[in-house]
Structures are given as structure tokens and as C-alpha cells.
């Protein structure tokens, strides 16, 4: 197992784009948000805990997750969201740690929107914060998710402030249409290979 690197950032900053560059370089990558969705369906323990906490409506009869219903329930209520995170985060963190242990490359990358909030950054060697100007982030999310500016601002308001993330991050990648993403990632790649 090599170094464990985390990539995070607020909504619309381009975390996935940065992660894809590492992937193209041959670095194993773990998408915590994608894996969380899989775990919520595949893990019996997580499924039972979600049903116990939120009710039978959490899943359809075929055991697929009723995402829209659950999202509506938790994203409008901080206490309900905290309950969801308390069930899902530990399972995803454990899955990511098992995955990282199995990697044989010089380093691996874990992309997670809530890397700092979940505390999972503590088990990593380095963290990268991807950052972008607010106006650009809003424009990207509006286009990607077909939502209003007000909806995007509402989501952003629920996230940890950039200034707090900057204090916790080891490296910052600027995805602002001024700095070259490729150059920034290549510089980090060379640094991680030599570490």
C-alpha cells in the first residue's frame, strides 16, 4: 500500500475532473459518493439501519433505494441528515480503508465531498482541496443539475466554509479557468511519487 491521498471541495468545484486526471495517470481512484450509493443498496447492515431509522419507504420492494424520497426527507432537516450520515459514513470510510489497503501503486486517491466533515481525512497521508470562484461553481451546478441559482446557493450554505477547508488541506488545486489543472495535478503527481 502506498500513500493515501484525499481530494475534496465544495459543490461545483470540479473534484471529479481532478480525480479523472489522476486516473488517466494510472493512479487507482475511489469515489466515496458513488460507493456510498452502492453501499446503501448492497450492505444488509446499512439497509436495515436505514429502514429502522427512516421507515420502510426508504427502499422500494425490489430493495433499490428510494433516493428522491430519502433526499427530500434529509436535505431539509439537519437532524435527519446527521442520522443518515451516522449510518452511511462509517460504512464508506471502512470500505475506502479496505480498498486503499489493497492497492499496490505508489499512491491512491480517494475523492469525497465530505472528507473533512466525516473525519475520514485523518486516515490519509495528504489532502487536496479543489477550489473555484463562487460564480463559476454556481454556473456549473445550475447547468449540470438543471437547478436554479437559489437552489445551488442553498446547497452551498449547508457545506463547510472554504476558509475552514483551506486550513485543513495540505494542497490546493485551483479550478478557475486561469490555472492549468493538468500542470497542477502533474506537479502533485511527481511529488507523491517521490514521497
SVG drawing of the C-alpha trace seen along z (x, -y; Angstrom):
<svg xmlns="http://www.w3.org/2000/svg" viewBox="-43 -35 54 43">
<polyline fill="none" stroke="black" stroke-width="0.4" points="0.0,0.0 1.3,-3.4 0.4,-6.9 -3.3,-7.7 -4.4,-11.0 -7.8,-12.6 -9.5,-15.0 -12.3,-17.2 -14.1,-20.5 -17.5,-22.2 -20.2,-21.6 -19.3,-22.5 -15.5,-22.9 -14.6,-20.1 -13.4,-17.4 -14.3,-14.7 -12.3,-16.3 -9.2,-16.4 -9.7,-12.8 -10.1,-11.8 -6.7,-13.3 -5.1,-11.1 -7.0,-8.1 -5.6,-8.8 -2.1,-8.9 -2.8,-5.3 -3.5,-6.1 -6.2,-4.0 -9.1,-6.2 -12.0,-5.7 -15.2,-7.8 -16.7,-7.9 -20.0,-9.4 -20.6,-6.7 -19.5,-4.0 -21.9,-5.3 -24.8,-4.9 -23.7,-1.3 -23.2,-0.5 -26.7,-1.8 -28.1,0.8 -25.6,3.7 -24.9,3.7 -27.6,5.5 -26.4,3.8 -26.7,0.3 -30.1,1.1 -31.5,2.5 -30.2,-0.6 -31.8,-3.0 -35.1,-1.2 -35.1,-1.2 -34.3,-4.9 -36.4,-6.3 -39.0,-3.6 -39.9,-1.1 -40.4,-3.8 -36.6,-4.2 -36.5,-1.3 -38.7,-0.1 -40.0,3.5 -37.1,4.6 -34.6,3.3 -33.5,0.4 -33.1,-2.9 -35.9,-5.4 -33.3,-8.2 -35.8,-11.0 -37.9,-10.3 -34.8,-10.0 -33.2,-13.1 -36.3,-15.1 -36.5,-13.8 -32.9,-14.5 -31.8,-17.6 -34.5,-19.8 -33.7,-18.7 -30.2,-18.8 -31.0,-16.3 -32.3,-13.8 -29.2,-14.3 -27.0,-13.8 -28.8,-10.4 -28.2,-9.4 -24.5,-10.4 -24.1,-8.5 -25.2,-5.3 -23.5,-5.7 -20.2,-7.4 -18.7,-4.7 -19.5,-2.1 -18.0,-4.1 -14.9,-5.0 -14.3,-1.4 -14.8,-0.4 -12.4,-3.1 -9.8,-2.0 -10.1,1.7 -9.8,0.6 -6.7,-1.6 -5.0,1.3 -5.4,3.5 -3.8,1.0 -0.2,1.8 0.6,-1.5 2.9,-4.2 -0.3,-6.1 -4.1,-6.0 -6.7,-8.8 -10.0,-9.0 -12.5,-11.6 -15.0,-12.6 -17.2,-15.7 -17.3,-15.4 -13.7,-14.4 -13.2,-16.9 -16.7,-16.8 -16.7,-13.0 -13.3,-13.0 -12.0,-10.4 -9.2,-12.8 -7.4,-11.8 -6.6,-8.4 -5.0,-9.9 -1.4,-11.0 -2.3,-14.2 -5.4,-16.1 -6.1,-18.2 -8.8,-20.9 -10.1,-21.7 -11.4,-25.3 -13.2,-27.6 -14.8,-31.1 -18.3,-31.0 -19.9,-32.4 -18.2,-29.7 -19.4,-27.0 -23.0,-28.2 -22.9,-28.3 -21.5,-24.7 -24.1,-23.2 -27.0,-25.0 -26.0,-23.6 -25.1,-20.1 -28.2,-19.6 -30.7,-21.8 -31.4,-23.8 -31.8,-27.4 -29.2,-29.7 -31.2,-29.9 -31.1,-26.0 -27.3,-26.0 -26.7,-28.7 -28.9,-26.7 -26.7,-23.6 -23.5,-25.7 -24.8,-27.2 -25.0,-23.8 -21.4,-22.9 -18.3,-23.6 -16.9,-27.1 -14.0,-27.1 -11.9,-29.0 -12.2,-26.1 -11.3,-23.5 -8.3,-25.5 -6.9,-25.3 -7.2,-21.5 -5.9,-20.9 -2.3,-20.1 -2.6,-21.2 -5.0,-23.5 -5.8,-23.0 -7.4,-26.0 -10.0,-25.1 -10.8,-28.6 -10.1,-28.7 -6.9,-30.7 -4.6,-28.0 -3.9,-24.8 -5.5,-21.8 -3.1,-19.4 0.0,-21.3 -1.2,-21.4 -2.0,-17.7 1.2,-16.7 3.2,-18.7 1.4,-16.9 1.7,-13.5 5.5,-14.0 5.6,-14.9 3.6,-11.9 5.7,-9.5 8.9,-10.8 7.4,-10.8"/>
</svg>
